[in-house]
Amino acid sequence: MDALTGVLRSTAMAAVLDGTARAASATPRLARARVLLRPPVIAAGLVLALAGAEAAVRVMDARRGYSPHARTAWYWLFERDPFLGYRGRPGAEAWIDPPGLPLNADRIRHNADGFRDERSFATLPPPEKRRLVFCVGDANTYGLTSGGADRTYPAALERELRARSGDSRWVVYNAGLPGYTSHEVLELVKLRLLRLRPEAIVFMGLRSDHEQVAIYLDDALDYDRYPLRMAPLAPNRLTDLLMSSALVGRAAQRWRDRYGDDLGGRWPRTAYGEATPRGAKLFFDNVALLAELCRRSGVKLMVADQPFHYSACNYGPNLIASVDGMRAELRRMTLAAGAGFLEAHDRFDWDGIEVRGDLLFSSNESVMGPEGYARLAEVLAPQVLAAAGERPAGGN
């Protein structure tokens, strides 16, 4: 009995010692776990993880040929305007040069007035020493994928006018902005451009109106509920800080159409197979107002018949008939208002011109590229001179 009691005591003692040893060995692990679960340590870990992800995205963007602000160019290149909706941000720049895709490369730099022109308003020659023409319109006037401000169609048009007329006073200023429709163009001309007393204004924007407004706008929708196409987020110090992050920019690029903080809502859900009566009327009303505004200001309005590449635009028979109908009415009303109508759609030769999409803003706009812009300027230049009452140099 005594022997059994001794054995039990020895066993119990061994178990106690073993448990004590295990507890002693587990104590450092528990201590380390408690340290790792402290809020400062967790926060530091999250910061390191986010920094690693940020670096990875930046490296990926650099390899893809994106400048730091290229992914969110729709934010950094533009700013809110209480009357225009949005305008170019002065001095902003962004570039994209994707390896193996030279036709999609572009380098954008805004001047002090927020336009893609190498000159600011302050550096223009005085009125008596210039023949100023403003080109207004959408992405094809702005010159997406042109490669630089000197390769947009307004820049090419200036060279063509000077060469054909022998008059170096021609100044063609690029006042186009991507996403602008006739509504924004009308306000831009009225509020910012007419004060500079231009000789003429060339408007080209049928496609933007047709694709972004005319096929959506019905009697149940107010136009002022449309979301802003650029600058959907209002700038402030916190937003600027967040948008400086490539990681945040990647998320913002995906969700910007859903969570903009402007007064407009989301894009209309119903796209009709042709221009609605209200959508077409809004376009023609804006053009009529623009023509009257120019007439009252002594400025010659010239409406360029924007070339469409129907295959590249994925237009079916209904959309082709729709835009052709709007084009015919645009021509009729422009001439009736005493403005110039510049034939471009039927005269433009697409042979050798590769229509490409825009990678910088990830929009669905098809743009001509530098070769197309140069060819467009060649088509428009003699008509601009004729509308201005000029003859080519040498009288030919």
GUTI-223900 format. One record per residue (C-alpha): residue number from 1; residue in one letter; x, y, z. Coordinates in pm, whole numbers, plus 50000, padded with zeros to 5 digits. Layout:
<recs>
REC num residu    c1    c2    c3
REC NUM      A     X     Y     Z
...
</recs>
This chain:
<recs>
REC num residu    c1    c2    c3
REC   1      M 50000 50000 50000
REC   2      D 50282 50235 50088
REC   3      A 50453 50142 49762
REC   4      L 50137 50222 49564
REC   5      T 50102 50553 49740
REC   6      G 50458 50642 49653
REC   7      V 50405 50557 49290
REC   8      L 50094 50777 49274
REC   9      R 50275 51063 49441
REC  10      S 50566 51031 49201
REC  11      T 50328 51027 48904
REC  12      A 50141 51330 49025
REC  13      M 50464 51514 49090
REC  14      A 50587 51431 48740
REC  15      A 50264 51558 48585
REC  16      V 50290 51881 48781
REC  17      L 50651 51925 48677
REC  18      D 50568 51846 48315
REC  19      G 50280 52098 48313
REC  20      T 50503 52358 48471
REC  21      A 50765 52296 48205
REC  22      R 50510 52325 47926
REC  23      A 50369 52644 48073
REC  24      A 50717 52784 48103
REC  25      S 50795 52704 47739
REC  26      A 50457 52846 47620
REC  27      T 50501 53173 47806
REC  28      P 50741 53330 47546
REC  29      R 50509 53230 47262
REC  30      L 50208 53385 47435
REC  31      A 50408 53697 47503
REC  32      R 50508 53722 47139
REC  33      A 50146 53671 47032
REC  34      R 50031 53946 47267
REC  35      V 50292 54181 47120
REC  36      L 50187 54101 46762
REC  37      L 49823 54168 46847
REC  38      R 49889 54514 46983
REC  39      P 49726 54790 46771
REC  40      P 50052 54972 46688
REC  41      V 50208 54651 46558
REC  42      I 49900 54569 46350
REC  43      A 49898 54922 46211
REC  44      A 50267 54899 46123
REC  45      G 50204 54572 45944
REC  46      L 49920 54720 45743
REC  47      V 50134 55019 45650
REC  48      L 50411 54792 45529
REC  49      A 50166 54582 45330
REC  50      L 50011 54889 45167
REC  51      A 50355 55033 45094
REC  52      G 50450 54709 44924
REC  53      A 50131 54708 44719
REC  54      E 50183 55074 44627
REC  55      A 50537 55004 44510
REC  56      A 50419 54704 44309
REC  57      V 50151 54906 44128
REC  58      R 50395 55189 44055
REC  59      V 50647 54947 43911
REC  60      M 50375 54787 43699
REC  61      D 50258 55128 43573
REC  62      A 50615 55229 43488
REC  63      R 50665 54911 43288
REC  64      R 50339 54983 43103
REC  65      G 50465 55331 43014
REC  66      Y 50234 55529 43242
REC  67      S 50336 55853 43412
REC  68      P 50255 55877 43786
REC  69      H 49924 56058 43720
REC  70      A 49829 55882 43397
REC  71      R 49598 55630 43560
REC  72      T 49395 55913 43714
REC  73      A 49441 56172 43438
REC  74      W 49065 56231 43447
REC  75      Y 49124 56381 43794
REC  76      W 49463 56551 43765
REC  77      L 49418 56710 43420
REC  78      F 49079 56867 43496
REC  79      E 48901 57067 43762
REC  80      R 48544 57163 43847
REC  81      D 48393 57475 43695
REC  82      P 48062 57615 43824
REC  83      F 47941 57705 43474
REC  84      L 48123 57467 43241
REC  85      G 48098 57157 43459
REC  86      Y 48473 57102 43426
REC  87      R 48770 57264 43256
REC  88      G 49136 57186 43202
REC  89      R 49354 57224 43509
REC  90      P 49623 57488 43439
REC  91      G 49977 57353 43412
REC  92      A 49871 56989 43454
REC  93      E 50042 56715 43258
REC  94      A 50036 56340 43209
REC  95      W 50181 56101 42957
REC  96      I 50147 55745 42837
REC  97      D 50396 55550 42624
REC  98      P 50295 55181 42625
REC  99      P 50570 54947 42498
REC 100      G 50487 54804 42158
REC 101      L 50191 55043 42111
REC 102      P 50343 55363 41971
REC 103      L 50011 55467 41813
REC 104      N 49854 55493 42160
REC 105      A 50134 55706 42308
REC 106      D 50050 56061 42409
REC 107      R 50200 56344 42611
REC 108      I 49957 56604 42743
REC 109      R 50053 56934 42899
REC 110      H 49806 57215 42970
REC 111      N 49901 57579 42946
REC 112      A 49828 57845 43205
REC 113      D 49467 57866 43087
REC 114      G 49404 57491 43106
REC 115      F 49408 57424 42731
REC 116      R 49620 57191 42520
REC 117      D 49792 57470 42332
REC 118      E 50153 57578 42365
REC 119      R 50045 57943 42401
REC 120      S 49847 58103 42681
REC 121      F 49594 58380 42628
REC 122      A 49844 58628 42769
REC 123      T 50109 58541 42509
REC 124      L 49884 58575 42202
REC 125      P 49972 58857 41961
REC 126      P 49758 59171 41996
REC 127      P 49431 59171 41798
REC 128      E 49565 59396 41522
REC 129      K 49853 59155 41454
REC 130      R 49666 58824 41447
REC 131      R 49385 58636 41277
REC 132      L 49264 58429 41569
REC 133      V 49064 58110 41520
REC 134      F 48941 57903 41815
REC 135      C 48884 57532 41755
REC 136      V 48627 57392 41999
REC 137      G 48491 57042 42039
REC 138      D 48562 56703 42194
REC 139      A 48854 56457 42213
REC 140      N 48936 56482 41843
REC 141      T 48985 56858 41877
REC 142      Y 49176 56815 42203
REC 143      G 49390 56565 42013
REC 144      L 49399 56243 42211
REC 145      T 49678 56009 42089
REC 146      S 49832 56292 41885
REC 147      G 50159 56260 42073
REC 148      G 50186 56630 42155
REC 149      A 50019 56970 42124
REC 150      D 50198 57040 41795
REC 151      R 50039 56735 41631
REC 152      T 49672 56805 41701
REC 153      Y 49443 56910 41418
REC 154      P 49425 57279 41532
REC 155      A 49806 57299 41525
REC 156      A 49814 57138 41181
REC 157      L 49536 57370 41062
REC 158      E 49740 57675 41162
REC 159      R 50034 57553 40955
REC 160      E 49806 57482 40659
REC 161      L 49640 57825 40673
REC 162      R 49971 58008 40688
REC 163      A 50120 57804 40406
REC 164      R 49818 57828 40175
REC 165      S 49748 58198 40233
REC 166      G 50102 58324 40279
REC 167      D 49977 58510 40587
REC 168      S 50169 58439 40908
REC 169      R 49912 58620 41119
REC 170      W 49686 58313 41137
REC 171      V 49669 58180 41492
REC 172      V 49465 57864 41544
REC 173      Y 49413 57796 41914
REC 174      N 49316 57454 42049
REC 175      A 49028 57505 42294
REC 176      G 48892 57150 42268
REC 177      L 48833 56932 42573
REC 178      P 48754 56559 42585
REC 179      G 48394 56482 42668
REC 180      Y 48268 56829 42579
REC 181      T 47933 56841 42399
REC 182      S 47758 57135 42236
REC 183      H 47629 57237 42579
REC 184      E 47975 57288 42729
REC 185      V 48108 57438 42404
REC 186      L 47834 57701 42404
REC 187      E 47919 57807 42760
REC 188      L 48294 57799 42689
REC 189      V 48261 58029 42388
REC 190      K 48029 58266 42571
REC 191      L 48218 58288 42899
REC 192      R 48585 58249 42807
REC 193      L 48663 58284 42436
REC 194      L 48464 58572 42287
REC 195      R 48638 58828 42508
REC 196      L 48955 58763 42305
REC 197      R 48780 58885 41988
REC 198      P 48855 58592 41755
REC 199      E 48794 58620 41383
REC 200      A 48637 58276 41364
REC 201      I 48535 57975 41570
REC 202      V 48548 57622 41429
REC 203      F 48314 57382 41606
REC 204      M 48337 57005 41554
REC 205      G 48138 56786 41792
REC 206      L 47859 56589 41630
REC 207      R 47990 56255 41749
REC 208      S 48020 56350 42115
REC 209      D 47666 56484 42120
REC 210      H 47526 56185 41935
REC 211      E 47695 55919 42148
REC 212      Q 47684 56084 42490
REC 213      V 47353 56271 42485
REC 214      A 47127 56233 42182
REC 215      I 47073 55857 42203
REC 216      Y 47001 55872 42578
REC 217      L 46808 56190 42651
REC 218      D 46434 56136 42674
REC 219      D 46147 56327 42831
REC 220      A 46196 56155 43167
REC 221      L 46558 56270 43213
REC 222      D 46699 56612 43302
REC 223      Y 47029 56691 43132
REC 224      D 47173 56841 43450
REC 225      R 47150 56497 43614
REC 226      Y 47419 56361 43386
REC 227      P 47745 56289 43572
REC 228      L 48056 56491 43489
REC 229      R 48268 56315 43226
REC 230      M 48591 56445 43379
REC 231      A 48672 56568 43731
REC 232      P 48397 56360 43897
REC 233      L 48571 56414 44233
REC 234      A 48607 56759 44384
REC 235      P 48971 56840 44469
REC 236      N 49079 56911 44826
REC 237      R 49390 56832 45029
REC 238      L 49270 56492 45140
REC 239      T 49150 56388 44793
REC 240      D 49475 56513 44635
REC 241      L 49672 56309 44888
REC 242      L 49471 55995 44824
REC 243      M 49474 56036 44447
REC 244      S 49852 56067 44457
REC 245      S 49855 55697 44543
REC 246      A 49877 55459 44248
REC 247      L 49691 55199 44455
REC 248      V 49401 55433 44529
REC 249      G 49407 55550 44170
REC 250      R 49366 55195 44048
REC 251      A 49053 55155 44259
REC 252      A 48924 55502 44173
REC 253      Q 48961 55434 43801
REC 254      R 48732 55134 43833
REC 255      W 48468 55299 44050
REC 256      R 48471 55664 43938
REC 257      D 48152 55637 43730
REC 258      R 47961 55501 44029
REC 259      Y 48084 55710 44318
REC 260      G 48151 56060 44187
REC 261      D 48054 56339 44423
REC 262      D 47910 56576 44163
REC 263      L 47540 56661 44159
REC 264      G 47471 56435 43862
REC 265      G 47377 56073 43898
REC 266      R 47486 55768 43702
REC 267      W 47480 55733 43328
REC 268      P 47132 55674 43185
REC 269      R 47055 55305 43162
REC 270      T 46857 55315 42839
REC 271      A 47043 55374 42513
REC 272      Y 46802 55406 42225
REC 273      G 46893 55277 41881
REC 274      E 46885 55630 41741
REC 275      A 46881 55991 41852
REC 276      T 46573 56074 42054
REC 277      P 46367 56377 41946
REC 278      R 46467 56558 42264
REC 279      G 46833 56464 42233
REC 280      A 46855 56584 41872
REC 281      K 46666 56904 41954
REC 282      L 46905 56988 42238
REC 283      F 47201 56960 41999
REC 284      F 47040 57177 41731
REC 285      D 46925 57432 41988
REC 286      N 47280 57465 42118
REC 287      V 47423 57506 41767
REC 288      A 47159 57768 41685
REC 289      L 47242 57959 42003
REC 290      L 47613 57935 41922
REC 291      A 47552 58073 41571
REC 292      E 47348 58364 41706
REC 293      L 47605 58435 41977
REC 294      C 47883 58451 41717
REC 295      R 47673 58669 41486
REC 296      R 47603 58918 41764
REC 297      S 47976 58928 41844
REC 298      G 48091 58973 41484
REC 299      V 48263 58632 41480
REC 300      K 48243 58389 41189
REC 301      L 48116 58049 41301
REC 302      M 48231 57748 41100
REC 303      V 48082 57407 41173
REC 304      A 48303 57116 41070
REC 305      D 48118 56806 40954
REC 306      Q 48298 56559 41181
REC 307      P 48429 56249 41000
REC 308      F 48291 55920 41133
REC 309      H 48450 55580 41076
REC 310      Y 48136 55375 41118
REC 311      S 48314 55039 41141
REC 312      A 48553 55160 41411
REC 313      C 48257 55310 41599
REC 314      N 48067 54979 41577
REC 315      Y 47770 55158 41422
REC 316      G 47488 54947 41286
REC 317      P 47232 55058 41025
REC 318      N 47008 55237 41277
REC 319      L 47289 55444 41431
REC 320      I 47431 55528 41088
REC 321      A 47090 55649 40972
REC 322      S 47054 55844 41296
REC 323      V 47382 56033 41270
REC 324      D 47340 56088 40896
REC 325      G 47001 56244 40965
REC 326      M 47153 56475 41228
REC 327      R 47436 56563 40988
REC 328      A 47191 56662 40712
REC 329      E 46992 56883 40949
REC 330      L 47312 57033 41089
REC 331      R 47420 57131 40739
REC 332      R 47083 57282 40656
REC 333      M 47049 57489 40972
REC 334      T 47414 57601 40970
REC 335      L 47388 57743 40619
REC 336      A 47048 57895 40697
REC 337      A 47205 58078 40993
REC 338      G 47472 58226 40766
REC 339      A 47753 58024 40922
REC 340      G 48011 57823 40731
REC 341      F 47970 57448 40690
REC 342      L 48302 57269 40640
REC 343      E 48259 56943 40451
REC 344      A 48480 56682 40615
REC 345      H 48296 56352 40654
REC 346      D 48249 56289 40282
REC 347      R 48588 56434 40185
REC 348      F 48798 56260 40447
REC 349      D 49003 55965 40318
REC 350      W 49041 55699 40588
REC 351      D 49285 55493 40380
REC 352      G 49600 55436 40586
REC 353      I 49452 55597 40898
REC 354      E 49438 55360 41193
REC 355      V 49155 55457 41422
REC 356      R 49247 55373 41777
REC 357      G 49090 55388 42120
REC 358      D 49199 55614 42400
REC 359      L 49402 55445 42674
REC 360      L 49473 55753 42884
REC 361      F 49113 55820 42986
REC 362      S 48985 55468 42912
REC 363      S 48696 55623 42721
REC 364      N 48515 55466 42431
REC 365      E 48600 55751 42194
REC 366      S 48772 55654 41869
REC 367      V 49034 55909 41773
REC 368      M 49229 55971 41453
REC 369      G 49587 55998 41574
REC 370      P 49846 56243 41435
REC 371      E 49817 56123 41073
REC 372      G 49440 56161 41081
REC 373      Y 49461 56505 41242
REC 374      A 49705 56625 40974
REC 375      R 49478 56494 40699
REC 376      L 49174 56659 40858
REC 377      A 49357 56993 40861
REC 378      E 49433 56954 40490
REC 379      V 49062 56901 40422
REC 380      L 48947 57194 40632
REC 381      A 49210 57459 40548
REC 382      P 49091 57562 40200
REC 383      Q 48731 57575 40323
REC 384      V 48828 57792 40621
REC 385      L 49007 58033 40388
REC 386      A 48708 58042 40154
REC 387      A 48466 58103 40443
REC 388      A 48694 58384 40563
REC 389      G 48692 58540 40216
REC 390      E 49055 58450 40148
REC 391      R 49218 58310 39840
REC 392      P 49520 58077 39848
REC 393      A 49859 58242 39795
REC 394      G 49920 58304 39425
REC 395      G 49546 58333 39355
REC 396      N 49499 57960 39286
</recs>
